[in-house]
Amino acid sequence: MAPSLLGMFGIGQWEMIIVCIVVLILFGHRLPTVMFSLGKGLKDFKHGLNAQDDEPATTTADKPKDVN
């Protein structure tokens, strides 16, 4: 069996299966809503990163000065 990151914490394959089953029992009815929200959040985050790349960088020299 290949070494894994979870092996570093002493969590084996069977322990992870048991934890997943318990999580499904406790949060199964809310899981689709949580996954939908997570996906929407990731999509918005990626959109924000791409929108930032599209906008040219503005500096203080680019902005007009107020003459009062």
C-alpha positions as CSV (number, residue, x, y, z in Angstrom):
1,M,0.0,0.0,0.0
2,A,1.3,3.4,-0.9
3,P,2.1,5.9,1.9
4,S,-0.4,8.7,2.3
5,L,-0.7,11.9,4.1
6,L,-3.4,10.4,6.4
7,G,-1.0,7.7,7.5
8,M,1.1,10.5,9.1
9,F,-1.8,11.1,11.5
10,G,-2.4,7.4,12.2
11,I,-5.7,7.4,10.2
12,G,-6.1,4.2,8.2
13,Q,-8.5,3.3,5.3
14,W,-11.1,1.7,7.6
15,E,-11.2,4.7,9.9
16,M,-11.8,7.0,7.0
17,I,-14.6,4.8,5.7
18,I,-16.2,4.9,9.2
19,V,-15.8,8.7,9.4
20,C,-17.4,9.1,6.0
21,I,-20.4,6.9,6.9
22,V,-20.9,8.9,10.2
23,V,-20.7,12.2,8.2
24,L,-23.3,10.9,5.7
25,I,-25.6,9.8,8.5
26,L,-25.4,13.1,10.4
27,F,-25.3,15.5,7.4
28,G,-26.8,13.5,4.6
29,H,-29.9,15.6,4.3
30,R,-27.9,18.9,4.1
31,L,-25.1,17.6,1.9
32,P,-26.5,18.6,-1.5
33,T,-27.1,22.1,-0.3
34,V,-23.6,22.4,1.1
35,M,-22.0,21.0,-2.1
36,F,-24.1,23.4,-4.2
37,S,-23.0,26.4,-2.1
38,L,-19.3,25.2,-2.2
39,G,-19.4,24.9,-6.0
40,K,-21.0,28.3,-6.4
41,G,-18.4,29.9,-4.1
42,L,-15.6,28.3,-6.1
43,K,-17.1,29.5,-9.3
44,D,-17.5,33.1,-8.0
45,F,-13.9,33.0,-6.7
46,K,-12.5,31.9,-10.1
47,H,-14.6,34.5,-11.8
48,G,-13.2,37.2,-9.5
49,L,-9.6,36.1,-10.2
50,N,-10.3,36.2,-14.0
51,A,-12.0,39.6,-13.7
52,Q,-9.0,41.0,-11.8
53,D,-6.7,39.9,-14.6
54,D,-8.9,41.6,-17.3
55,E,-8.8,45.0,-15.6
56,P,-5.7,47.1,-16.2
57,A,-3.8,48.1,-13.1
58,T,-4.5,51.6,-12.0
59,T,-2.0,53.7,-10.1
60,T,-2.2,57.0,-8.4
61,A,-0.5,58.6,-11.4
62,D,-3.4,57.4,-13.7
63,K,-6.1,59.1,-11.6
64,P,-6.9,62.8,-12.1
65,K,-6.0,65.1,-9.3
66,D,-8.6,67.3,-7.7
67,V,-8.0,71.0,-8.2
68,N,-9.6,73.0,-5.5
